[in-house]
Amino acid sequence: MSHPLIVAMAAHVALAAFLYVALTVARAPAIWGIGRLPDGGNPWAGIEPRISANLSNQFEWPLFFHAACLVLLQLGSSGLAPALAWAFVAGRVLHSLVQILTANVRLRGVVFTINFLAVLGLWGVIVAAALRG
């Protein structure tokens, strides 16, 4: 049976892979000429920088998520850890949707808070386990 933390980590990797594909598609008209508008423009020009920024975001705070999951896999995770891991993944998906599809920075900040607190919670589980010995 697969460990829920590994599945959550794989889900985040899948999100990053999807974003790479989306970025490739969004850049195709400019780079390869595939899908250019009749006037030669890129129909994805407005969204391409948002996808790129969101993809970069997948290598910032999520680093602490993956590190926490790896530590918890070694320590043995509590029942709270998988719920926090999946809250993180759900928050990352929501954050990607908000960042790519809207210009609502306030909403993006609120959604980011889900990710932020979930990772802090994972590290809290780690610290609690370490203090228990």
C-alpha positions as CSV (number, residue, x, y, z in Angstrom):
1,M,0.0,0.0,0.0
2,S,1.4,3.4,-0.9
3,H,2.1,5.9,1.8
4,P,-0.3,8.9,1.8
5,L,2.7,11.4,2.1
6,I,4.3,9.9,-1.0
7,V,1.1,10.1,-2.9
8,A,0.6,13.8,-1.9
9,M,4.2,14.5,-2.9
10,A,3.6,12.9,-6.2
11,A,0.5,15.0,-6.7
12,H,2.5,18.1,-6.3
13,V,5.1,16.8,-8.7
14,A,2.2,16.2,-11.2
15,L,1.0,19.7,-10.7
16,A,4.5,21.0,-11.6
17,A,4.7,18.7,-14.6
18,F,1.3,20.0,-15.8
19,L,2.5,23.6,-15.4
20,Y,5.6,22.8,-17.5
21,V,3.3,21.4,-20.3
22,A,1.0,24.5,-20.0
23,L,4.0,26.8,-20.2
24,T,5.3,25.0,-23.3
25,V,1.9,25.3,-25.0
26,A,1.7,29.0,-24.0
27,R,5.1,29.7,-25.5
28,A,4.6,27.6,-28.7
29,P,3.3,30.4,-30.9
30,A,6.2,32.7,-30.0
31,I,8.9,30.0,-30.1
32,W,7.8,27.6,-32.8
33,G,5.1,29.5,-34.6
34,I,2.5,26.8,-33.7
35,G,-0.9,28.4,-33.0
36,R,0.0,31.9,-33.9
37,L,-2.9,34.3,-34.5
38,P,-3.5,35.5,-38.1
39,D,-1.6,38.7,-37.3
40,G,1.3,36.7,-36.0
41,G,0.6,37.3,-32.3
42,N,0.6,34.8,-29.5
43,P,-2.9,34.1,-28.2
44,W,-1.4,33.1,-24.8
45,A,0.8,36.2,-24.4
46,G,-1.3,37.5,-21.5
47,I,-1.3,34.2,-19.5
48,E,2.2,33.0,-20.3
49,P,4.0,35.2,-17.7
50,R,1.5,34.1,-15.0
51,I,2.1,30.4,-15.8
52,S,5.8,31.0,-15.7
53,A,5.6,32.8,-12.3
54,N,3.4,30.1,-10.9
55,L,5.8,27.4,-12.0
56,S,8.7,29.2,-10.3
57,N,6.6,29.4,-7.2
58,Q,6.5,25.5,-7.2
59,F,10.2,25.6,-6.2
60,E,10.0,28.0,-3.3
61,W,7.7,27.2,-0.3
62,P,7.0,23.7,-1.6
63,L,10.6,22.8,-0.9
64,F,9.8,22.9,2.8
65,F,6.7,20.7,2.1
66,H,8.8,18.0,0.4
67,A,11.5,18.2,3.1
68,A,8.9,17.8,5.8
69,C,7.4,14.8,4.1
70,L,10.7,13.1,3.7
71,V,11.5,13.6,7.4
72,L,8.1,12.3,8.4
73,L,8.5,9.3,6.2
74,Q,11.6,8.5,8.3
75,L,10.0,9.3,11.7
76,G,6.7,7.7,11.0
77,S,3.9,10.2,10.4
78,S,0.9,10.8,12.6
79,G,-2.7,10.9,11.4
80,L,-2.5,14.6,11.1
81,A,0.4,14.7,8.7
82,P,-1.4,13.2,5.6
83,A,-4.3,15.6,6.1
84,L,-1.9,18.5,6.3
85,A,0.0,17.2,3.2
86,W,-3.3,17.0,1.2
87,A,-4.3,20.5,2.4
88,F,-1.0,21.7,1.1
89,V,-1.6,20.1,-2.3
90,A,-5.2,21.4,-2.6
91,G,-3.9,24.8,-1.6
92,R,-1.2,24.7,-4.3
93,V,-3.8,23.7,-7.0
94,L,-6.0,26.6,-5.8
95,H,-3.1,29.0,-5.7
96,S,-2.1,28.0,-9.3
97,L,-5.7,28.6,-10.5
98,V,-5.9,32.0,-8.9
99,Q,-2.5,33.1,-10.0
100,I,-2.9,32.0,-13.6
101,L,-6.5,32.8,-14.2
102,T,-7.0,36.0,-12.2
103,A,-5.0,39.1,-11.3
104,N,-6.5,39.0,-7.7
105,V,-3.4,39.3,-5.6
106,R,-5.4,39.5,-2.3
107,L,-7.2,36.2,-3.1
108,R,-3.9,34.7,-4.0
109,G,-2.5,35.7,-0.7
110,V,-5.4,34.2,1.2
111,V,-5.1,30.9,-0.8
112,F,-1.3,30.9,-0.2
113,T,-2.0,31.0,3.5
114,I,-3.5,27.5,3.2
115,N,-0.2,26.2,1.9
116,F,1.8,28.2,4.4
117,L,-0.1,26.9,7.4
118,A,-0.2,23.3,6.2
119,V,3.6,23.3,5.9
120,L,4.1,24.9,9.3
121,G,1.8,22.2,10.6
122,L,3.9,19.5,9.1
123,W,7.0,21.0,10.7
124,G,5.1,21.2,14.0
125,V,4.4,17.5,13.8
126,I,8.1,16.9,13.2
127,V,9.2,19.1,16.1
128,A,6.6,17.5,18.4
129,A,7.9,14.0,17.4
130,A,11.5,15.1,18.1
131,L,10.6,16.5,21.5
132,R,8.9,13.3,22.4
133,G,12.1,11.5,21.6
